[in-house]
Amino acid sequence: MEPVRTCVGCRDRASRSALIRVAVQNGELVFDERAVLPGRGAWLHPTSDCLEAALRRRAFARALRVSTSLGFSEAEGAQTIERHSPRNKG
């Protein structure tokens, strides 16, 4: 049975393989595509809607237990979401 995680954007539960892990490195959000970076991680569906919802709600800071504001590269986020989008699979 595969582990289940909750998306910080839409709050729906999904299998770990259906989500992308996001972590903090040097004060910036980074997409941890292989899910191997140390520290806390937050999980996100590979959709722009979930990413926008998480950013709007400041869900990453809460989930990662970080009190400072986090830097984020929107270009990197869009590329990662596009690469992992279900419509681009298969």
PDB file of N, CA, C and O in Angstrom:
ATOM      1  N   MET A   1       0.836  -1.182   0.000  1.00  0.00           N
ATOM      2  CA  MET A   1       0.000   0.000   0.000  1.00  0.00           C
ATOM      3  C   MET A   1       0.878   1.242   0.000  1.00  0.00           C
ATOM      4  O   MET A   1       1.771   1.380   0.836  1.00  0.00           O
ATOM      5  N   GLU A   2       0.626   2.123  -0.920  1.00  0.00           N
ATOM      6  CA  GLU A   2       1.437   3.328  -1.063  1.00  0.00           C
ATOM      7  C   GLU A   2       1.036   4.394  -0.036  1.00  0.00           C
ATOM      8  O   GLU A   2      -0.146   4.539   0.273  1.00  0.00           O
ATOM      9  N   PRO A   3       2.018   5.144   0.496  1.00  0.00           N
ATOM     10  CA  PRO A   3       1.703   6.197   1.465  1.00  0.00           C
ATOM     11  C   PRO A   3       0.805   7.274   0.857  1.00  0.00           C
ATOM     12  O   PRO A   3       0.875   7.560  -0.338  1.00  0.00           O
ATOM     13  N   VAL A   4      -0.032   7.859   1.700  1.00  0.00           N
ATOM     14  CA  VAL A   4      -0.956   8.911   1.283  1.00  0.00           C
ATOM     15  C   VAL A   4      -0.509  10.222   1.907  1.00  0.00           C
ATOM     16  O   VAL A   4      -0.124  10.252   3.076  1.00  0.00           O
ATOM     17  N   ARG A   5      -0.556  11.297   1.148  1.00  0.00           N
ATOM     18  CA  ARG A   5      -0.178  12.635   1.615  1.00  0.00           C
ATOM     19  C   ARG A   5      -1.319  13.609   1.294  1.00  0.00           C
ATOM     20  O   ARG A   5      -2.203  13.296   0.497  1.00  0.00           O
ATOM     21  N   THR A   6      -1.290  14.779   1.917  1.00  0.00           N
ATOM     22  CA  THR A   6      -2.302  15.805   1.684  1.00  0.00           C
ATOM     23  C   THR A   6      -1.684  16.957   0.906  1.00  0.00           C
ATOM     24  O   THR A   6      -0.622  17.459   1.273  1.00  0.00           O
ATOM     25  N   CYS A   7      -2.341  17.373  -0.159  1.00  0.00           N
ATOM     26  CA  CYS A   7      -1.887  18.507  -0.966  1.00  0.00           C
ATOM     27  C   CYS A   7      -2.101  19.795  -0.172  1.00  0.00           C
ATOM     28  O   CYS A   7      -3.192  20.020   0.351  1.00  0.00           O
ATOM     29  N   VAL A   8      -1.076  20.641  -0.075  1.00  0.00           N
ATOM     30  CA  VAL A   8      -1.206  21.891   0.673  1.00  0.00           C
ATOM     31  C   VAL A   8      -2.032  22.932  -0.088  1.00  0.00           C
ATOM     32  O   VAL A   8      -2.444  23.937   0.492  1.00  0.00           O
ATOM     33  N   GLY A   9      -2.273  22.700  -1.363  1.00  0.00           N
ATOM     34  CA  GLY A   9      -3.075  23.633  -2.150  1.00  0.00           C
ATOM     35  C   GLY A   9      -4.557  23.401  -1.995  1.00  0.00           C
ATOM     36  O   GLY A   9      -5.288  24.295  -1.571  1.00  0.00           O
ATOM     37  N   CYS A  10      -5.011  22.199  -2.337  1.00  0.00           N
ATOM     38  CA  CYS A  10      -6.444  21.899  -2.335  1.00  0.00           C
ATOM     39  C   CYS A  10      -6.890  21.117  -1.107  1.00  0.00           C
ATOM     40  O   CYS A  10      -8.089  20.966  -0.877  1.00  0.00           O
ATOM     41  N   ARG A  11      -5.943  20.615  -0.312  1.00  0.00           N
ATOM     42  CA  ARG A  11      -6.188  19.845   0.904  1.00  0.00           C
ATOM     43  C   ARG A  11      -6.783  18.464   0.634  1.00  0.00           C
ATOM     44  O   ARG A  11      -7.268  17.821   1.564  1.00  0.00           O
ATOM     45  N   ASP A  12      -6.759  17.993  -0.611  1.00  0.00           N
ATOM     46  CA  ASP A  12      -7.211  16.637  -0.934  1.00  0.00           C
ATOM     47  C   ASP A  12      -6.072  15.658  -0.665  1.00  0.00           C
ATOM     48  O   ASP A  12      -4.898  16.009  -0.782  1.00  0.00           O
ATOM     49  N   ARG A  13      -6.427  14.444  -0.307  1.00  0.00           N
ATOM     50  CA  ARG A  13      -5.435  13.408  -0.061  1.00  0.00           C
ATOM     51  C   ARG A  13      -5.195  12.631  -1.345  1.00  0.00           C
ATOM     52  O   ARG A  13      -6.121  12.388  -2.118  1.00  0.00           O
ATOM     53  N   ALA A  14      -3.942  12.242  -1.565  1.00  0.00           N
ATOM     54  CA  ALA A  14      -3.583  11.475  -2.756  1.00  0.00           C
ATOM     55  C   ALA A  14      -2.351  10.642  -2.440  1.00  0.00           C
ATOM     56  O   ALA A  14      -1.663  10.883  -1.448  1.00  0.00           O
ATOM     57  N   SER A  15      -2.080   9.662  -3.293  1.00  0.00           N
ATOM     58  CA  SER A  15      -0.892   8.842  -3.101  1.00  0.00           C
ATOM     59  C   SER A  15       0.356   9.702  -3.300  1.00  0.00           C
ATOM     60  O   SER A  15       0.340  10.700  -4.020  1.00  0.00           O
ATOM     61  N   ARG A  16       1.399   9.297  -2.662  1.00  0.00           N
ATOM     62  CA  ARG A  16       2.656  10.051  -2.720  1.00  0.00           C
ATOM     63  C   ARG A  16       3.162  10.208  -4.159  1.00  0.00           C
ATOM     64  O   ARG A  16       3.742  11.239  -4.501  1.00  0.00           O
ATOM     65  N   SER A  17       2.946   9.204  -4.991  1.00  0.00           N
ATOM     66  CA  SER A  17       3.426   9.268  -6.374  1.00  0.00           C
ATOM     67  C   SER A  17       2.642  10.271  -7.227  1.00  0.00           C
ATOM     68  O   SER A  17       3.120  10.676  -8.287  1.00  0.00           O
ATOM     69  N   ALA A  18       1.462  10.672  -6.789  1.00  0.00           N
ATOM     70  CA  ALA A  18       0.647  11.631  -7.536  1.00  0.00           C
ATOM     71  C   ALA A  18       0.972  13.073  -7.167  1.00  0.00           C
ATOM     72  O   ALA A  18       0.462  14.001  -7.795  1.00  0.00           O
ATOM     73  N   LEU A  19       1.814  13.272  -6.156  1.00  0.00           N
ATOM     74  CA  LEU A  19       2.137  14.613  -5.657  1.00  0.00           C
ATOM     75  C   LEU A  19       3.624  14.918  -5.841  1.00  0.00           C
ATOM     76  O   LEU A  19       4.433  14.016  -6.058  1.00  0.00           O
ATOM     77  N   ILE A  20       3.967  16.196  -5.751  1.00  0.00           N
ATOM     78  CA  ILE A  20       5.355  16.651  -5.802  1.00  0.00           C
ATOM     79  C   ILE A  20       5.719  17.179  -4.419  1.00  0.00           C
ATOM     80  O   ILE A  20       4.938  17.909  -3.808  1.00  0.00           O
ATOM     81  N   ARG A  21       6.885  16.820  -3.930  1.00  0.00           N
ATOM     82  CA  ARG A  21       7.343  17.309  -2.629  1.00  0.00           C
ATOM     83  C   ARG A  21       8.017  18.661  -2.812  1.00  0.00           C
ATOM     84  O   ARG A  21       8.764  18.876  -3.767  1.00  0.00           O
ATOM     85  N   VAL A  22       7.741  19.566  -1.879  1.00  0.00           N
ATOM     86  CA  VAL A  22       8.354  20.891  -1.859  1.00  0.00           C
ATOM     87  C   VAL A  22       9.077  21.028  -0.533  1.00  0.00           C
ATOM     88  O   VAL A  22       8.532  20.681   0.515  1.00  0.00           O
ATOM     89  N   ALA A  23      10.305  21.532  -0.573  1.00  0.00           N
ATOM     90  CA  ALA A  23      11.107  21.694   0.636  1.00  0.00           C
ATOM     91  C   ALA A  23      11.728  23.086   0.640  1.00  0.00           C
ATOM     92  O   ALA A  23      11.590  23.840  -0.322  1.00  0.00           O
ATOM     93  N   VAL A  24      12.408  23.415   1.726  1.00  0.00           N
ATOM     94  CA  VAL A  24      13.094  24.706   1.842  1.00  0.00           C
ATOM     95  C   VAL A  24      14.595  24.467   1.812  1.00  0.00           C
ATOM     96  O   VAL A  24      15.114  23.619   2.539  1.00  0.00           O
ATOM     97  N   GLN A  25      15.285  25.218   0.969  1.00  0.00           N
ATOM     98  CA  GLN A  25      16.749  25.209   0.931  1.00  0.00           C
ATOM     99  C   GLN A  25      17.215  26.649   0.850  1.00  0.00           C
ATOM    100  O   GLN A  25      16.839  27.380  -0.067  1.00  0.00           O
ATOM    101  N   ASN A  26      18.025  27.051   1.799  1.00  0.00           N
ATOM    102  CA  ASN A  26      18.572  28.408   1.843  1.00  0.00           C
ATOM    103  C   ASN A  26      17.483  29.466   1.768  1.00  0.00           C
ATOM    104  O   ASN A  26      17.646  30.476   1.083  1.00  0.00           O
ATOM    105  N   GLY A  27      16.370  29.245   2.467  1.00  0.00           N
ATOM    106  CA  GLY A  27      15.296  30.227   2.530  1.00  0.00           C
ATOM    107  C   GLY A  27      14.410  30.296   1.297  1.00  0.00           C
ATOM    108  O   GLY A  27      13.589  31.207   1.184  1.00  0.00           O
ATOM    109  N   GLU A  28      14.555  29.363   0.377  1.00  0.00           N
ATOM    110  CA  GLU A  28      13.734  29.353  -0.832  1.00  0.00           C
ATOM    111  C   GLU A  28      13.010  28.035  -0.976  1.00  0.00           C
ATOM    112  O   GLU A  28      13.524  26.980  -0.606  1.00  0.00           O
ATOM    113  N   LEU A  29      11.798  28.111  -1.523  1.00  0.00           N
ATOM    114  CA  LEU A  29      11.058  26.897  -1.837  1.00  0.00           C
ATOM    115  C   LEU A  29      11.695  26.234  -3.042  1.00  0.00           C
ATOM    116  O   LEU A  29      11.979  26.893  -4.042  1.00  0.00           O
ATOM    117  N   VAL A  30      11.918  24.933  -2.952  1.00  0.00           N
ATOM    118  CA  VAL A  30      12.449  24.177  -4.088  1.00  0.00           C
ATOM    119  C   VAL A  30      11.598  22.924  -4.270  1.00  0.00           C
ATOM    120  O   VAL A  30      11.136  22.325  -3.299  1.00  0.00           O
ATOM    121  N   PHE A  31      11.401  22.545  -5.515  1.00  0.00           N
ATOM    122  CA  PHE A  31      10.672  21.323  -5.814  1.00  0.00           C
ATOM    123  C   PHE A  31      11.638  20.156  -5.682  1.00  0.00           C
ATOM    124  O   PHE A  31      12.644  20.079  -6.387  1.00  0.00           O
ATOM    125  N   ASP A  32      11.322  19.266  -4.784  1.00  0.00           N
ATOM    126  CA  ASP A  32      12.143  18.096  -4.491  1.00  0.00           C
ATOM    127  C   ASP A  32      11.546  16.917  -5.258  1.00  0.00           C
ATOM    128  O   ASP A  32      10.848  16.081  -4.685  1.00  0.00           O
ATOM    129  N   GLU A  33      11.826  16.862  -6.543  1.00  0.00           N
ATOM    130  CA  GLU A  33      11.187  15.885  -7.421  1.00  0.00           C
ATOM    131  C   GLU A  33      11.489  14.444  -7.038  1.00  0.00           C
ATOM    132  O   GLU A  33      10.653  13.564  -7.245  1.00  0.00           O
ATOM    133  N   ARG A  34      12.669  14.187  -6.484  1.00  0.00           N
ATOM    134  CA  ARG A  34      13.028  12.832  -6.077  1.00  0.00           C
ATOM    135  C   ARG A  34      12.665  12.543  -4.628  1.00  0.00           C
ATOM    136  O   ARG A  34      12.826  11.416  -4.160  1.00  0.00           O
ATOM    137  N   ALA A  35      12.172  13.565  -3.907  1.00  0.00           N
ATOM    138  CA  ALA A  35      11.756  13.446  -2.501  1.00  0.00           C
ATOM    139  C   ALA A  35      12.880  12.941  -1.616  1.00  0.00           C
ATOM    140  O   ALA A  35      12.682  12.026  -0.817  1.00  0.00           O
ATOM    141  N   VAL A  36      14.070  13.539  -1.754  1.00  0.00           N
ATOM    142  CA  VAL A  36      15.216  13.092  -0.971  1.00  0.00           C
ATOM    143  C   VAL A  36      15.878  14.211  -0.157  1.00  0.00           C
ATOM    144  O   VAL A  36      16.793  13.931   0.618  1.00  0.00           O
ATOM    145  N   LEU A  37      15.448  15.455  -0.307  1.00  0.00           N
ATOM    146  CA  LEU A  37      16.066  16.539   0.440  1.00  0.00           C
ATOM    147  C   LEU A  37      15.769  16.396   1.933  1.00  0.00           C
ATOM    148  O   LEU A  37      14.700  15.917   2.312  1.00  0.00           O
ATOM    149  N   PRO A  38      16.713  16.808   2.778  1.00  0.00           N
ATOM    150  CA  PRO A  38      16.499  16.683   4.226  1.00  0.00           C
ATOM    151  C   PRO A  38      15.484  17.713   4.717  1.00  0.00           C
ATOM    152  O   PRO A  38      15.218  18.718   4.058  1.00  0.00           O
ATOM    153  N   GLY A  39      14.935  17.436   5.874  1.00  0.00           N
ATOM    154  CA  GLY A  39      14.019  18.381   6.509  1.00  0.00           C
ATOM    155  C   GLY A  39      12.563  18.120   6.166  1.00  0.00           C
ATOM    156  O   GLY A  39      12.217  17.150   5.492  1.00  0.00           O
ATOM    157  N   ARG A  40      11.727  19.023   6.653  1.00  0.00           N
ATOM    158  CA  ARG A  40      10.294  18.893   6.429  1.00  0.00           C
ATOM    159  C   ARG A  40       9.968  19.110   4.959  1.00  0.00           C
ATOM    160  O   ARG A  40      10.685  19.812   4.246  1.00  0.00           O
ATOM    161  N   GLY A  41       8.898  18.509   4.528  1.00  0.00           N
ATOM    162  CA  GLY A  41       8.438  18.676   3.160  1.00  0.00           C
ATOM    163  C   GLY A  41       6.945  18.913   3.136  1.00  0.00           C
ATOM    164  O   GLY A  41       6.222  18.484   4.036  1.00  0.00           O
ATOM    165  N   ALA A  42       6.489  19.594   2.107  1.00  0.00           N
ATOM    166  CA  ALA A  42       5.066  19.785   1.859  1.00  0.00           C
ATOM    167  C   ALA A  42       4.762  19.134   0.522  1.00  0.00           C
ATOM    168  O   ALA A  42       5.636  19.062  -0.342  1.00  0.00           O
ATOM    169  N   TRP A  43       3.552  18.664   0.340  1.00  0.00           N
ATOM    170  CA  TRP A  43       3.190  17.938  -0.868  1.00  0.00           C
ATOM    171  C   TRP A  43       2.153  18.719  -1.655  1.00  0.00           C
ATOM    172  O   TRP A  43       1.285  19.374  -1.079  1.00  0.00           O
ATOM    173  N   LEU A  44       2.251  18.644  -2.982  1.00  0.00           N
ATOM    174  CA  LEU A  44       1.429  19.469  -3.855  1.00  0.00           C
ATOM    175  C   LEU A  44       1.052  18.692  -5.111  1.00  0.00           C
ATOM    176  O   LEU A  44       1.886  17.998  -5.692  1.00  0.00           O
ATOM    177  N   HIS A  45      -0.209  18.809  -5.528  1.00  0.00           N
ATOM    178  CA  HIS A  45      -0.604  18.239  -6.821  1.00  0.00           C
ATOM    179  C   HIS A  45       0.120  18.993  -7.936  1.00  0.00           C
ATOM    180  O   HIS A  45       0.355  20.194  -7.799  1.00  0.00           O
ATOM    181  N   PRO A  46       0.475  18.337  -9.017  1.00  0.00           N
ATOM    182  CA  PRO A  46       1.168  19.020 -10.119  1.00  0.00           C
ATOM    183  C   PRO A  46       0.200  19.798 -11.012  1.00  0.00           C
ATOM    184  O   PRO A  46       0.110  19.547 -12.214  1.00  0.00           O
ATOM    185  N   THR A  47      -0.525  20.749 -10.405  1.00  0.00           N
ATOM    186  CA  THR A  47      -1.425  21.619 -11.163  1.00  0.00           C
ATOM    187  C   THR A  47      -1.176  23.060 -10.754  1.00  0.00           C
ATOM    188  O   THR A  47      -0.809  23.340  -9.613  1.00  0.00           O
ATOM    189  N   SER A  48      -1.376  23.961 -11.685  1.00  0.00           N
ATOM    190  CA  SER A  48      -1.185  25.382 -11.379  1.00  0.00           C
ATOM    191  C   SER A  48      -2.224  25.863 -10.381  1.00  0.00           C
ATOM    192  O   SER A  48      -1.940  26.772  -9.601  1.00  0.00           O
ATOM    193  N   ASP A  49      -3.424  25.280 -10.380  1.00  0.00           N
ATOM    194  CA  ASP A  49      -4.463  25.679  -9.425  1.00  0.00           C
ATOM    195  C   ASP A  49      -4.027  25.394  -7.989  1.00  0.00           C
ATOM    196  O   ASP A  49      -4.195  26.241  -7.111  1.00  0.00           O
ATOM    197  N   CYS A  50      -3.473  24.219  -7.748  1.00  0.00           N
ATOM    198  CA  CYS A  50      -3.019  23.878  -6.396  1.00  0.00           C
ATOM    199  C   CYS A  50      -1.835  24.746  -5.976  1.00  0.00           C
ATOM    200  O   CYS A  50      -1.752  25.166  -4.821  1.00  0.00           O
ATOM    201  N   LEU A  51      -0.930  25.014  -6.894  1.00  0.00           N
ATOM    202  CA  LEU A  51       0.213  25.872  -6.588  1.00  0.00           C
ATOM    203  C   LEU A  51      -0.258  27.276  -6.222  1.00  0.00           C
ATOM    204  O   LEU A  51       0.193  27.839  -5.224  1.00  0.00           O
ATOM    205  N   GLU A  52      -1.159  27.843  -7.018  1.00  0.00           N
ATOM    206  CA  GLU A  52      -1.677  29.186  -6.740  1.00  0.00           C
ATOM    207  C   GLU A  52      -2.417  29.236  -5.410  1.00  0.00           C
ATOM    208  O   GLU A  52      -2.265  30.192  -4.649  1.00  0.00           O
ATOM    209  N   ALA A  53      -3.223  28.201  -5.122  1.00  0.00           N
ATOM    210  CA  ALA A  53      -3.958  28.158  -3.858  1.00  0.00           C
ATOM    211  C   ALA A  53      -2.999  28.093  -2.672  1.00  0.00           C
ATOM    212  O   ALA A  53      -3.208  28.774  -1.668  1.00  0.00           O
ATOM    213  N   ALA A  54      -1.963  27.288  -2.782  1.00  0.00           N
ATOM    214  CA  ALA A  54      -0.995  27.160  -1.694  1.00  0.00           C
ATOM    215  C   ALA A  54      -0.254  28.479  -1.458  1.00  0.00           C
ATOM    216  O   ALA A  54      -0.029  28.868  -0.312  1.00  0.00           O
ATOM    217  N   LEU A  55       0.120  29.157  -2.528  1.00  0.00           N
ATOM    218  CA  LEU A  55       0.811  30.439  -2.389  1.00  0.00           C
ATOM    219  C   LEU A  55      -0.130  31.502  -1.814  1.00  0.00           C
ATOM    220  O   LEU A  55       0.273  32.286  -0.955  1.00  0.00           O
ATOM    221  N   ARG A  56      -1.365  31.531  -2.278  1.00  0.00           N
ATOM    222  CA  ARG A  56      -2.341  32.518  -1.828  1.00  0.00           C
ATOM    223  C   ARG A  56      -2.641  32.337  -0.337  1.00  0.00           C
ATOM    224  O   ARG A  56      -2.772  33.318   0.394  1.00  0.00           O
ATOM    225  N   ARG A  57      -2.750  31.088   0.110  1.00  0.00           N
ATOM    226  CA  ARG A  57      -3.079  30.790   1.500  1.00  0.00           C
ATOM    227  C   ARG A  57      -1.854  30.762   2.413  1.00  0.00           C
ATOM    228  O   ARG A  57      -1.983  30.561   3.621  1.00  0.00           O
ATOM    229  N   ARG A  58      -0.673  30.960   1.843  1.00  0.00           N
ATOM    230  CA  ARG A  58       0.590  30.882   2.601  1.00  0.00           C
ATOM    231  C   ARG A  58       0.731  29.521   3.282  1.00  0.00           C
ATOM    232  O   ARG A  58       1.207  29.422   4.413  1.00  0.00           O
ATOM    233  N   ALA A  59       0.310  28.487   2.577  1.00  0.00           N
ATOM    234  CA  ALA A  59       0.293  27.138   3.136  1.00  0.00           C
ATOM    235  C   ALA A  59       1.692  26.539   3.267  1.00  0.00           C
ATOM    236  O   ALA A  59       1.932  25.713   4.147  1.00  0.00           O
ATOM    237  N   PHE A  60       2.612  26.948   2.398  1.00  0.00           N
ATOM    238  CA  PHE A  60       3.959  26.375   2.471  1.00  0.00           C
ATOM    239  C   PHE A  60       4.644  26.743   3.775  1.00  0.00           C
ATOM    240  O   PHE A  60       5.254  25.883   4.409  1.00  0.00           O
ATOM    241  N   ALA A  61       4.557  27.998   4.189  1.00  0.00           N
ATOM    242  CA  ALA A  61       5.198  28.424   5.436  1.00  0.00           C
ATOM    243  C   ALA A  61       4.632  27.670   6.625  1.00  0.00           C
ATOM    244  O   ALA A  61       5.374  27.277   7.525  1.00  0.00           O
ATOM    245  N   ARG A  62       3.321  27.466   6.634  1.00  0.00           N
ATOM    246  CA  ARG A  62       2.699  26.722   7.732  1.00  0.00           C
ATOM    247  C   ARG A  62       3.115  25.259   7.718  1.00  0.00           C
ATOM    248  O   ARG A  62       3.502  24.713   8.752  1.00  0.00           O
ATOM    249  N   ALA A  63       3.040  24.629   6.567  1.00  0.00           N
ATOM    250  CA  ALA A  63       3.349  23.200   6.466  1.00  0.00           C
ATOM    251  C   ALA A  63       4.821  22.920   6.765  1.00  0.00           C
ATOM    252  O   ALA A  63       5.161  21.894   7.354  1.00  0.00           O
ATOM    253  N   LEU A  64       5.686  23.842   6.353  1.00  0.00           N
ATOM    254  CA  LEU A  64       7.123  23.639   6.543  1.00  0.00           C
ATOM    255  C   LEU A  64       7.616  24.208   7.871  1.00  0.00           C
ATOM    256  O   LEU A  64       8.792  24.087   8.216  1.00  0.00           O
ATOM    257  N   ARG A  65       6.699  24.828   8.608  1.00  0.00           N
ATOM    258  CA  ARG A  65       7.007  25.420   9.918  1.00  0.00           C
ATOM    259  C   ARG A  65       8.158  26.407   9.838  1.00  0.00           C
ATOM    260  O   ARG A  65       9.136  26.323  10.580  1.00  0.00           O
ATOM    261  N   VAL A  66       8.008  27.346   8.911  1.00  0.00           N
ATOM    262  CA  VAL A  66       9.002  28.393   8.712  1.00  0.00           C
ATOM    263  C   VAL A  66       8.334  29.719   9.035  1.00  0.00           C
ATOM    264  O   VAL A  66       7.246  30.002   8.533  1.00  0.00           O
ATOM    265  N   SER A  67       8.974  30.539   9.874  1.00  0.00           N
ATOM    266  CA  SER A  67       8.351  31.800  10.270  1.00  0.00           C
ATOM    267  C   SER A  67       8.696  32.957   9.338  1.00  0.00           C
ATOM    268  O   SER A  67       7.997  33.970   9.337  1.00  0.00           O
ATOM    269  N   THR A  68       9.744  32.830   8.556  1.00  0.00           N
ATOM    270  CA  THR A  68      10.131  33.900   7.645  1.00  0.00           C
ATOM    271  C   THR A  68       9.439  33.721   6.299  1.00  0.00           C
ATOM    272  O   THR A  68       8.920  32.649   5.986  1.00  0.00           O
ATOM    273  N   SER A  69       9.443  34.788   5.513  1.00  0.00           N
ATOM    274  CA  SER A  69       8.860  34.668   4.173  1.00  0.00           C
ATOM    275  C   SER A  69       9.824  33.855   3.295  1.00  0.00           C
ATOM    276  O   SER A  69      11.043  33.940   3.443  1.00  0.00           O
ATOM    277  N   LEU A  70       9.266  33.090   2.406  1.00  0.00           N
ATOM    278  CA  LEU A  70      10.056  32.199   1.568  1.00  0.00           C
ATOM    279  C   LEU A  70      10.168  32.758   0.165  1.00  0.00           C
ATOM    280  O   LEU A  70       9.197  33.280  -0.383  1.00  0.00           O
ATOM    281  N   GLY A  71      11.354  32.650  -0.418  1.00  0.00           N
ATOM    282  CA  GLY A  71      11.530  33.016  -1.815  1.00  0.00           C
ATOM    283  C   GLY A  71      10.986  31.903  -2.692  1.00  0.00           C
ATOM    284  O   GLY A  71      10.978  30.736  -2.300  1.00  0.00           O
ATOM    285  N   PHE A  72      10.528  32.276  -3.892  1.00  0.00           N
ATOM    286  CA  PHE A  72       9.962  31.273  -4.784  1.00  0.00           C
ATOM    287  C   PHE A  72      10.148  31.727  -6.217  1.00  0.00           C
ATOM    288  O   PHE A  72       9.837  32.866  -6.564  1.00  0.00           O
ATOM    289  N   SER A  73      10.651  30.838  -7.039  1.00  0.00           N
ATOM    290  CA  SER A  73      10.821  31.118  -8.463  1.00  0.00           C
ATOM    291  C   SER A  73       9.581  30.624  -9.202  1.00  0.00           C
ATOM    292  O   SER A  73       9.387  29.420  -9.366  1.00  0.00           O
ATOM    293  N   GLU A  74       8.744  31.559  -9.645  1.00  0.00           N
ATOM    294  CA  GLU A  74       7.519  31.163 -10.348  1.00  0.00           C
ATOM    295  C   GLU A  74       7.833  30.460 -11.660  1.00  0.00           C
ATOM    296  O   GLU A  74       7.084  29.581 -12.084  1.00  0.00           O
ATOM    297  N   ALA A  75       8.929  30.834 -12.307  1.00  0.00           N
ATOM    298  CA  ALA A  75       9.305  30.175 -13.565  1.00  0.00           C
ATOM    299  C   ALA A  75       9.642  28.711 -13.303  1.00  0.00           C
ATOM    300  O   ALA A  75       9.206  27.829 -14.043  1.00  0.00           O
ATOM    301  N   GLU A  76      10.419  28.451 -12.250  1.00  0.00           N
ATOM    302  CA  GLU A  76      10.758  27.070 -11.902  1.00  0.00           C
ATOM    303  C   GLU A  76       9.499  26.294 -11.535  1.00  0.00           C
ATOM    304  O   GLU A  76       9.344  25.133 -11.914  1.00  0.00           O
ATOM    305  N   GLY A  77       8.613  26.933 -10.806  1.00  0.00           N
ATOM    306  CA  GLY A  77       7.360  26.279 -10.419  1.00  0.00           C
ATOM    307  C   GLY A  77       6.532  25.894 -11.628  1.00  0.00           C
ATOM    308  O   GLY A  77       6.014  24.779 -11.698  1.00  0.00           O
ATOM    309  N   ALA A  78       6.403  26.803 -12.579  1.00  0.00           N
ATOM    310  CA  ALA A  78       5.620  26.522 -13.785  1.00  0.00           C
ATOM    311  C   ALA A  78       6.245  25.387 -14.590  1.00  0.00           C
ATOM    312  O   ALA A  78       5.526  24.531 -15.105  1.00  0.00           O
ATOM    313  N   GLN A  79       7.567  25.364 -14.706  1.00  0.00           N
ATOM    314  CA  GLN A  79       8.248  24.305 -15.447  1.00  0.00           C
ATOM    315  C   GLN A  79       8.056  22.952 -14.767  1.00  0.00           C
ATOM    316  O   GLN A  79       7.796  21.950 -15.434  1.00  0.00           O
ATOM    317  N   THR A  80       8.182  22.923 -13.452  1.00  0.00           N
ATOM    318  CA  THR A  80       8.030  21.667 -12.721  1.00  0.00           C
ATOM    319  C   THR A  80       6.602  21.153 -12.823  1.00  0.00           C
ATOM    320  O   THR A  80       6.381  19.961 -13.038  1.00  0.00           O
ATOM    321  N   ILE A  81       5.642  22.039 -12.672  1.00  0.00           N
ATOM    322  CA  ILE A  81       4.233  21.655 -12.784  1.00  0.00           C
ATOM    323  C   ILE A  81       3.959  21.104 -14.178  1.00  0.00           C
ATOM    324  O   ILE A  81       3.296  20.076 -14.319  1.00  0.00           O
ATOM    325  N   GLU A  82       4.458  21.771 -15.194  1.00  0.00           N
ATOM    326  CA  GLU A  82       4.240  21.324 -16.575  1.00  0.00           C
ATOM    327  C   GLU A  82       4.855  19.949 -16.813  1.00  0.00           C
ATOM    328  O   GLU A  82       4.259  19.106 -17.485  1.00  0.00           O
ATOM    329  N   ARG A  83       6.047  19.723 -16.263  1.00  0.00           N
ATOM    330  CA  ARG A  83       6.744  18.452 -16.449  1.00  0.00           C
ATOM    331  C   ARG A  83       6.005  17.295 -15.771  1.00  0.00           C
ATOM    332  O   ARG A  83       6.034  16.169 -16.268  1.00  0.00           O
ATOM    333  N   HIS A  84       5.349  17.562 -14.648  1.00  0.00           N
ATOM    334  CA  HIS A  84       4.690  16.506 -13.883  1.00  0.00           C
ATOM    335  C   HIS A  84       3.183  16.459 -14.083  1.00  0.00           C
ATOM    336  O   HIS A  84       2.505  15.635 -13.469  1.00  0.00           O
ATOM    337  N   SER A  85       2.658  17.314 -14.917  1.00  0.00           N
ATOM    338  CA  SER A  85       1.226  17.363 -15.143  1.00  0.00           C
ATOM    339  C   SER A  85       0.729  16.025 -15.689  1.00  0.00           C
ATOM    340  O   SER A  85       1.359  15.451 -16.578  1.00  0.00           O
ATOM    341  N   PRO A  86      -0.400  15.519 -15.166  1.00  0.00           N
ATOM    342  CA  PRO A  86      -0.920  14.220 -15.625  1.00  0.00           C
ATOM    343  C   PRO A  86      -1.219  14.184 -17.118  1.00  0.00           C
ATOM    344  O   PRO A  86      -1.118  13.120 -17.729  1.00  0.00           O
ATOM    345  N   ARG A  87      -1.577  15.291 -17.715  1.00  0.00           N
ATOM    346  CA  ARG A  87      -1.898  15.286 -19.144  1.00  0.00           C
ATOM    347  C   ARG A  87      -0.654  15.107 -20.011  1.00  0.00           C
ATOM    348  O   ARG A  87      -0.773  14.801 -21.197  1.00  0.00           O
ATOM    349  N   ASN A  88       0.545  15.293 -19.435  1.00  0.00           N
ATOM    350  CA  ASN A  88       1.788  15.113 -20.188  1.00  0.00           C
ATOM    351  C   ASN A  88       2.363  13.712 -20.017  1.00  0.00           C
ATOM    352  O   ASN A  88       3.398  13.395 -20.604  1.00  0.00           O
ATOM    353  N   LYS A  89       1.720  12.884 -19.236  1.00  0.00           N
ATOM    354  CA  LYS A  89       2.216  11.522 -18.994  1.00  0.00           C
ATOM    355  C   LYS A  89       1.729  10.591 -20.102  1.00  0.00           C
ATOM    356  O   LYS A  89       0.637  10.760 -20.645  1.00  0.00           O
ATOM    357  N   GLY A  90       2.562   9.612 -20.420  1.00  0.00           N
ATOM    358  CA  GLY A  90       2.169   8.523 -21.292  1.00  0.00           C
ATOM    359  C   GLY A  90       2.086   8.902 -22.698  1.00  0.00           C
ATOM    360  O   GLY A  90       1.763   8.069 -23.544  1.00  0.00           O
TER     361      GLY A  90
END
